[in-house]
Amino acid sequence: MPLQIKSQINTSNGLILLILLAVSLRLPTLGSVLSGDEATTFLMHSGSSWESLFLSYMGPNQHSLFSALSNWMIKIFGSSEIAFRLPAMMAGSLAVPLTVLIGKRLTGSTAVGWIAGTLMVFSASSIIWSQVGRGYTLTICLSLAVIFCAFKLEDDWSRWSWRCGLVVSGLAMVLTLPSNVYFLLGCAIAFLVRFNMTFKIKASYFKDKARSLVPWAILFLLVLIYFLLNFADLQRGVKIFRDYARLLEGLRSLAVTPDRIVEIFVHLISPWGIWAYLLFFIGWGSLKGARPLQLFFILVVPIGFAFSAGLLGPPRAYVYWLPLVLILMANGILVLSRVLSDQSKWLHMKKLSVALVAVGILWPSVTNLMDYYPSRTGKAYASIKEAKQMSEYITRETTPNQMVVFPFHDRVLRFFVEKQISERMSQIFVEESLDGLIFIGHKDIPPKNIPLVGLVKSSSLSDDSFVLVQEVGDLRVYELDVHAVPLFATGSAADVQLRFDLEKHSSFKVRTMPSPWTGDRQMVVIQKKDEADFLFKSHQSKLVTNVGKAGYLLSVFGRKFDQRSIAGILRGGEGGGGMVFLNYMSGISREEGRLNWFPVHPFYSYHPVPDNLEPFWRIEFSIMPLNKGKQEIREAFSLKDRVSYFDGFHSYLLYPRPSVQ
């Protein structure tokens, strides 16, 4: 067998072995429940059309190419956590052989390529993002593809296959994450600078230079078209990210600072620690020719654009640098081991160097994985299978007028049940008929805390009011053990005006308008004559006595989406139980001739509904415990807006069912 063929076979076998090792480290816990940002990606983009993914941009959580590929995997293999994450896992594994090839080409050393590929196999950042359903490993893989095609074009600018590969992989990077354009700009500058440094002036110089510019020009033209098509959405996305960083990550500023740059490079070098950058700089300094300057532009240009924009993204946004960091680290390892071998007269120094490198790579990785894998399990969220089963249970086992309450933060459960529950909320609201309340959530969440949203950690509902009805995997179904009785008259505008004597108040201007939910009902519109907040109480009231098990008051009304004014119930007596909103932000509808349900982003506080989608309406269900003993209850409007809209305001007394002896 010729030596060259044997070498190619050995290389292929080695690459296959590395890929299998990479896959084996990325498969454990790949089927764990979705949580965090990947659950948001699943909620907002699973099942989305290619048109909506690529011709609109909802915000920083949208990794369009990943979602398109993930949706394709789900169609092929069925809906599961593994299918959803499969593009990320495959991209993370394919990045390993590409790192080997790029490392060899960049440094001219086969050994560097293999060491860099091994580092990529065990890289904590690569493993983490290979198991998260987002586009970060696609970014890693595509950044390697861009560099690989650019290297091939250095050899032969006439090959259209490499030109097309550069354009396609570069555009795919931007479709994965728009901020990846900074990396592409750095690559373009780096490779064009190297072209000027390495090509000698000759008759065909300008022709060759023009040909070298063509694929980059086509790439950035396509990127520009994409940005122009989504310009307003991208601007909104930048604002959303600024608000997200301020509200959820506590960052007062997104400007470039030394501390934030260090965070980026610490993330890239995990799990080995910041000391590994000693090897990085040794590897960078030992490169020959124009390569050090080329890498300088690739690393510095994205930071330069971030500095000029005053917007430095989170460390994960710069994951495209990971392969280059590992390659230079690998080069540093090789250079240092050679220096030690050359300086030492001990015959076994080379073997010792190899052993030390192996231990230095493997030990931090093994200890990191021992903590990492367990951290991905035991989370109090629904699996995709359980959420689908719960949706079927609701359809099969509950009545249309039973209010089903679910946790807003469980985004997978939201994906499968929210629409049908929101439609049921509308039916209960319009028909003013309530058969009872069902609470669904993970077994580790107390049923009284299922409705909670945001920073509130405990509700005023009583644990004794809930009865376990059904178990669906790790999900539980509870019934609120009460009877529902209407408190006052209906929610029609005429009845509401009668209960509040609205026409007798000179400080208000009251009118009615057709209800957006039903054409045969009017809603009340209250306009204040000044800006002061006002608590407007109904002149009708009832006396209620609460003894024994807890009783509750439930109020229902419709209002404008962004309206601050609300309706509710006031109760006398002693007690401190506050109001708890049920299915908060789920009963949202958009008016388009008729009302259509609209899913609100999980981070609604900084992720507002686009202005071009107005007007929106919402239904509010709220519950509060009765105080002990005798108390007077009455309805009230808390008027905070100059103009307030109230539709179908009605309320229920929820009294406990008698115990069965």
Residue pairs with C-beta under 8 A, 6 or more apart in sequence:
14 114
15 96
15 97
15 100
15 117
18 96
18 97
18 100
18 117
18 118
18 121
19 93
19 94
19 96
19 97
21 121
22 92
22 93
22 96
22 120
22 121
23 89
23 93
25 121
25 122
25 127
25 369
26 89
26 92
26 93
26 127
26 130
26 131
27 89
28 373
29 131
29 373
29 376
29 377
30 81
30 82
30 85
30 89
30 131
31 80
31 81
31 82
32 81
32 376
32 377
32 379
33 81
33 379
33 381
33 382
33 383
33 412
34 42
34 81
34 84
34 133
34 381
34 384
34 411
34 412
35 379
35 381
37 61
37 132
37 134
38 84
38 85
38 132
38 133
38 134
39 381
39 411
39 412
40 61
40 411
40 601
40 602
40 603
41 61
41 62
41 63
41 66
41 67
41 133
41 134
42 84
42 133
42 411
42 412
42 415
43 411
43 412
43 414
43 415
43 599
43 602
44 58
44 61
44 62
44 599
44 601
45 53
45 58
45 62
45 67
45 71
46 67
46 70
46 71
46 74
46 84
46 415
47 71
48 67
48 71
50 68
53 62
53 64
53 67
53 68
54 64
54 68
54 175
54 226
55 229
55 230
56 230
56 233
57 64
57 178
57 230
57 233
57 234
57 236
57 237
58 233
58 237
58 601
59 236
59 237
59 240
59 241
59 601
59 607
60 237
60 240
60 241
60 244
62 237
63 134
63 135
63 138
63 176
63 177
64 135
64 175
64 176
65 135
65 138
65 172
65 175
65 176
66 87
66 88
66 133
66 134
66 135
66 138
66 176
69 87
69 138
70 83
70 84
70 85
70 86
70 87
70 133
73 83
73 84
73 86
73 87
74 80
74 83
74 84
76 83
77 83
77 86
79 384
79 388
80 384
80 385
81 133
81 383
81 384
84 133
84 384
85 131
85 132
85 133
87 138
88 129
88 130
88 131
88 132
88 133
88 134
88 135
88 136
88 137
88 138
89 130
89 131
89 137
91 130
91 137
91 138
91 140
91 141
91 142
92 126
92 127
92 129
92 130
92 137
92 140
92 141
93 130
94 141
95 120
95 126
95 137
95 140
95 141
95 144
95 323
96 117
96 120
96 121
97 117
98 141
98 144
98 145
98 148
98 323
99 113
99 116
99 117
99 119
99 120
99 144
99 323
99 326
99 327
100 113
100 114
100 116
100 117
101 113
101 148
102 113
102 116
102 144
102 147
102 148
102 151
102 323
102 327
103 109
103 112
103 113
103 114
103 115
103 116
103 117
103 326
103 327
103 330
103 331
104 110
104 112
104 113
105 113
105 148
105 151
106 112
106 151
106 287
106 291
106 327
107 113
107 283
107 287
107 291
107 327
107 331
108 288
109 331
109 334
111 334
112 283
112 327
112 330
112 331
112 334
113 327
113 330
115 330
115 333
115 334
115 357
116 323
116 326
116 327
116 329
116 330
116 331
118 361
119 326
119 329
119 330
119 361
120 126
120 322
120 323
120 326
122 271
122 361
122 362
122 365
123 270
123 271
123 322
123 326
124 270
124 271
124 365
124 368
124 372
125 267
125 268
125 270
125 319
125 322
126 137
126 140
126 322
127 369
127 372
128 372
129 136
129 137
129 140
129 316
129 319
130 137
131 376
135 176
135 177
136 177
136 316
136 319
137 319
138 172
138 176
139 173
139 176
139 177
139 180
139 319
139 320
140 319
140 320
140 322
140 323
142 169
142 170
142 172
142 173
142 176
142 180
143 173
143 180
143 183
143 320
143 323
144 323
145 165
145 169
146 166
146 169
146 170
146 173
146 183
146 184
146 187
147 187
147 323
148 165
149 162
149 163
149 165
149 166
149 169
150 166
150 187
150 191
152 159
152 162
152 165
153 159
153 162
153 163
153 166
153 191
153 212
153 215
154 191
154 194
154 195
156 162
157 208
157 211
157 212
158 211
162 215
163 214
163 215
163 218
164 215
166 215
166 216
166 219
167 215
167 218
167 219
167 222
170 184
170 219
170 223
171 219
171 222
171 223
171 226
173 180
173 181
173 183
173 184
173 320
174 180
174 181
174 184
174 223
174 226
175 226
177 317
178 227
178 234
178 237
179 313
179 317
180 320
181 223
182 301
182 302
182 305
182 306
183 298
183 302
183 320
183 321
184 219
184 220
184 223
185 301
185 302
185 305
186 297
186 298
186 299
186 300
186 301
186 302
187 298
188 216
188 219
188 220
189 297
189 301
190 293
190 294
190 295
190 296
190 297
190 298
190 301
191 212
191 216
191 294
192 212
192 213
192 216
193 290
193 293
193 294
193 297
194 290
194 291
194 293
194 294
195 208
195 209
195 212
196 209
197 289
197 290
197 293
198 289
198 290
199 205
199 208
199 209
227 234
236 610
238 311
240 606
240 607
241 254
241 311
241 313
242 254
242 311
243 606
243 607
244 603
244 606
244 607
245 251
245 254
245 314
246 252
246 606
247 605
247 606
248 603
248 606
249 314
253 310
254 310
254 311
254 312
254 313
255 307
255 310
255 311
255 312
256 303
256 306
256 307
256 310
256 312
257 312
260 312
261 303
261 312
262 274
263 315
264 315
264 318
264 321
265 274
265 277
265 325
266 274
266 315
267 315
267 316
267 319
268 315
268 318
268 319
268 321
268 322
268 325
269 276
269 277
269 280
269 325
269 329
270 368
271 364
271 365
271 367
271 368
272 360
272 361
272 364
273 364
276 329
277 329
278 332
279 328
279 329
279 332
279 333
279 336
280 325
280 328
280 329
280 332
281 328
281 332
282 331
282 332
282 335
282 336
283 327
283 328
283 329
283 330
283 331
283 332
283 333
283 334
283 335
284 292
284 295
284 328
284 331
284 332
285 292
286 331
286 332
286 335
287 295
287 331
295 324
295 328
298 321
298 324
299 321
299 324
302 318
303 312
306 312
306 313
333 357
337 350
337 353
337 354
337 357
340 349
340 353
341 349
341 350
341 353
346 352
380 442
380 443
380 444
380 445
381 410
381 411
381 412
381 413
381 442
382 390
382 410
382 412
382 413
382 442
382 473
382 474
382 475
383 412
383 473
383 474
384 412
384 416
385 473
386 413
386 472
386 473
386 474
386 475
387 412
387 413
387 415
387 416
387 417
387 475
388 416
389 472
389 473
389 475
390 413
390 416
390 417
390 440
390 472
390 475
390 477
391 416
391 417
391 420
393 470
393 472
393 477
394 404
394 417
394 420
394 421
394 438
394 440
395 420
397 470
398 404
398 438
399 435
400 424
400 427
401 424
401 427
401 428
401 431
401 433
401 434
401 435
402 424
402 435
402 436
402 437
402 438
403 424
403 425
403 428
403 434
403 436
403 437
403 438
403 582
403 621
404 417
404 421
404 424
404 437
404 438
404 439
404 440
405 437
405 438
405 439
405 440
405 450
405 451
405 582
405 583
406 413
406 414
406 417
406 418
406 421
406 439
406 440
406 441
406 450
406 583
407 413
407 441
407 442
407 445
407 450
407 451
407 452
408 414
408 451
408 453
408 583
408 584
408 585
408 586
408 602
409 453
409 602
410 441
410 442
411 602
413 440
413 441
413 475
414 586
414 599
414 602
417 440
418 586
418 599
419 597
419 599
421 583
421 586
422 583
422 586
422 587
422 588
422 597
423 597
425 583
425 586
425 587
425 619
425 621
426 517
426 587
426 589
426 595
426 597
426 619
428 434
428 556
429 517
429 556
429 558
429 587
429 619
429 648
430 517
430 518
430 521
430 648
432 486
432 490
432 491
432 556
432 648
432 650
434 484
434 554
434 652
435 484
436 479
436 480
436 482
436 484
437 479
437 480
437 482
437 484
437 554
437 582
437 623
437 654
438 469
438 477
438 478
438 479
438 480
439 447
439 450
439 451
439 466
439 477
439 478
439 479
439 480
440 450
440 475
440 476
440 477
440 478
441 447
441 450
441 475
441 476
442 474
442 475
442 476
443 471
443 474
443 475
443 476
444 474
446 463
447 461
447 463
447 466
447 476
447 478
448 458
448 459
448 461
448 462
448 463
448 465
448 466
449 457
449 458
449 459
450 478
451 459
451 580
451 581
451 582
451 583
451 584
451 623
452 458
452 459
452 580
453 581
453 584
453 585
454 605
459 580
460 576
460 577
460 578
460 580
460 624
460 625
461 550
461 552
461 580
461 623
461 625
462 549
462 550
462 625
464 549
464 550
465 480
465 481
465 482
465 549
465 550
465 552
465 656
466 478
466 479
466 480
466 481
467 478
467 479
467 481
468 476
468 477
468 478
469 477
469 478
469 479
470 476
470 477
471 477
480 552
480 654
481 549
481 656
481 657
482 551
482 552
482 654
482 655
482 656
482 657
483 654
483 655
483 656
483 657
484 554
484 652
484 653
484 654
485 652
485 653
485 654
485 655
486 650
486 651
486 652
486 653
487 542
487 553
487 569
487 633
487 635
487 650
487 651
487 652
487 653
488 495
488 499
488 538
488 540
488 542
488 635
488 650
488 651
489 495
489 498
489 499
489 650
490 650
491 521
491 556
491 557
491 647
491 648
491 649
491 650
492 521
492 522
492 648
493 512
493 521
493 522
493 523
493 524
494 522
496 502
496 524
496 646
496 649
497 503
497 510
497 524
499 538
499 539
499 540
499 635
500 536
500 538
500 539
500 635
500 637
501 539
502 508
502 510
502 524
502 526
503 510
505 536
507 528
507 529
507 530
507 534
508 526
508 527
508 528
508 529
508 536
509 526
509 527
509 529
510 524
510 525
510 526
510 527
511 525
511 527
512 522
512 523
512 524
512 525
513 522
513 523
513 525
513 645
514 521
514 522
514 523
515 521
515 522
515 523
515 558
515 647
515 648
516 523
516 558
516 589
516 591
516 595
516 617
516 647
517 558
517 589
517 595
517 617
517 619
517 647
517 648
521 647
521 648
523 558
523 645
523 646
523 647
523 648
524 645
524 646
524 647
524 649
525 643
525 644
525 645
525 646
526 536
526 565
526 637
526 639
526 643
526 644
526 646
527 642
527 643
527 644
528 534
528 639
528 641
528 642
528 643
528 644
531 642
533 638
533 639
533 640
534 638
534 639
535 636
535 637
535 638
535 639
536 636
536 637
536 638
536 639
537 570
537 634
537 635
537 636
538 634
538 635
538 636
540 634
540 635
541 632
541 633
541 634
542 632
542 633
542 634
543 630
543 631
543 632
543 633
544 551
544 571
544 626
544 630
544 631
544 632
544 633
544 653
545 629
545 630
545 631
546 626
546 627
546 628
546 629
546 631
547 628
547 629
548 656
549 656
550 625
550 626
550 656
551 625
551 626
551 653
551 654
551 655
551 656
552 623
552 624
552 625
552 626
552 653
552 654
553 569
553 571
553 623
553 624
553 625
553 626
553 633
553 651
553 652
553 653
553 654
554 621
554 622
554 623
554 651
554 652
554 654
555 567
555 568
555 569
555 620
555 621
555 622
555 635
555 649
555 650
555 651
555 652
556 619
556 620
556 621
556 648
556 649
556 650
556 651
556 652
557 566
557 567
557 619
557 620
557 646
557 647
557 648
557 649
557 650
558 617
558 618
558 619
558 620
558 645
558 646
558 647
558 648
559 565
559 566
559 567
559 617
559 618
559 620
559 644
559 645
559 646
559 647
560 615
560 616
560 617
560 618
560 645
561 588
561 609
561 615
561 616
561 617
561 618
562 616
563 641
563 644
563 645
564 640
564 641
565 637
565 638
565 639
565 640
565 641
565 644
565 646
566 620
566 637
566 638
567 620
567 635
567 636
567 637
567 638
567 646
567 649
568 579
568 622
568 624
568 635
568 636
568 638
569 624
569 633
569 634
569 635
569 636
569 651
570 633
570 634
570 635
570 636
571 624
571 626
571 627
571 631
571 632
571 633
572 627
572 631
572 632
572 633
573 626
573 627
573 628
573 629
573 630
573 631
574 627
574 628
574 629
575 625
575 626
575 627
575 628
577 624
577 625
577 627
578 624
579 622
579 623
579 624
580 622
580 623
580 624
581 620
581 621
581 622
582 621
582 622
582 623
583 621
585 600
585 604
585 618
586 600
587 618
587 619
587 620
587 621
588 597
588 598
588 599
588 600
588 616
588 617
588 618
589 595
589 596
589 597
589 598
589 616
589 617
589 618
589 619
590 596
590 597
590 598
590 613
590 615
590 616
591 615
591 616
591 617
595 617
598 609
598 613
598 616
600 609
601 607
609 616
617 647
623 654
635 649
635 651
637 644
637 646
